[in-house]
Amino acid sequence: MEKYCWSCGNFRPFYTKGFCCFTKTDYGTCSLRTHVKEKHETCEFWRMRPHSYPVKNAVIVRSLEEALVHIAAIKEILEDKK
């Protein structure tokens, strides 16, 4: 089974800016090899992508905490109107 760059933990794809979002291109950089690679290339430095995303989890927790504060404020406003 081939281990392509697009599934490697060292590969960071390039993005292009569209009208309302960014889209991945077929090229990117390898953190071990300092040159541009096509996403379907292979090499001996392939490694599995990490499965945990602590930064994203922290952002989710912070957003939920902010949402709880807003919901509590709305609850107080509604209770005051009673």
C-alpha positions as CSV (number, residue, x, y, z in Angstrom):
1,M,0.0,0.0,0.0
2,E,1.4,3.4,-1.0
3,K,1.8,6.1,1.6
4,Y,1.1,9.3,-0.2
5,C,2.1,12.8,1.0
6,W,-1.6,13.9,1.5
7,S,-1.9,11.5,4.4
8,C,1.5,12.2,5.9
9,G,1.9,14.0,9.2
10,N,4.8,16.0,7.7
11,F,2.8,17.4,4.8
12,R,1.1,20.8,5.0
13,P,-1.1,21.6,2.0
14,F,-1.3,25.0,0.2
15,Y,-4.7,26.7,0.1
16,T,-6.1,29.2,-2.3
17,K,-8.6,31.9,-1.3
18,G,-12.0,31.6,-3.0
19,F,-15.1,33.7,-2.8
20,C,-16.2,32.5,0.6
21,C,-13.7,29.9,1.7
22,F,-10.2,28.5,1.3
23,T,-9.7,25.3,-0.9
24,K,-6.8,22.9,-0.7
25,T,-4.5,22.7,-3.7
26,D,-2.7,19.6,-5.0
27,Y,0.6,20.9,-3.6
28,G,2.1,21.5,-0.2
29,T,5.3,21.5,1.8
30,C,7.0,18.7,3.7
31,S,8.4,19.7,7.1
32,L,11.4,17.4,6.7
33,R,12.1,18.2,3.0
34,T,12.1,21.9,2.4
35,H,10.6,21.9,-1.0
36,V,7.1,21.8,-2.6
37,K,5.6,18.4,-3.1
38,E,2.6,17.1,-5.0
39,K,0.1,15.4,-2.7
40,H,0.3,12.0,-4.6
41,E,4.1,11.7,-4.2
42,T,5.7,9.3,-1.7
43,C,8.9,9.2,0.3
44,E,10.6,7.2,3.0
45,F,9.9,9.9,5.7
46,W,6.1,9.2,5.8
47,R,4.6,9.2,9.3
48,M,1.1,8.9,10.6
49,R,-0.9,12.0,11.4
50,P,-1.5,12.6,15.1
51,H,-5.0,11.6,16.3
52,S,-5.4,14.2,19.0
53,Y,-6.2,17.8,18.4
54,P,-5.7,19.6,21.7
55,V,-5.8,23.1,20.2
56,K,-9.2,22.4,18.6
57,N,-10.5,20.9,21.8
58,A,-9.4,24.0,23.7
59,V,-11.2,26.2,21.2
60,I,-14.3,24.2,21.5
61,V,-14.3,24.3,25.3
62,R,-13.8,28.1,25.3
63,S,-16.6,28.6,22.8
64,L,-19.0,26.4,24.9
65,E,-18.1,28.4,28.0
66,E,-18.8,31.7,26.2
67,A,-22.1,30.3,25.0
68,L,-23.1,29.3,28.5
69,V,-22.4,32.9,29.7
70,H,-24.6,34.3,26.9
71,I,-27.4,31.7,27.7
72,A,-27.3,32.6,31.4
73,A,-27.6,36.3,30.5
74,I,-30.7,35.6,28.3
75,K,-32.2,33.5,31.1
76,E,-31.8,36.4,33.5
77,I,-33.5,38.8,31.1
78,L,-36.4,36.5,30.5
79,E,-36.8,35.9,34.3
80,D,-36.8,39.6,35.0
81,K,-39.6,40.1,32.5
82,K,-41.9,37.7,34.4
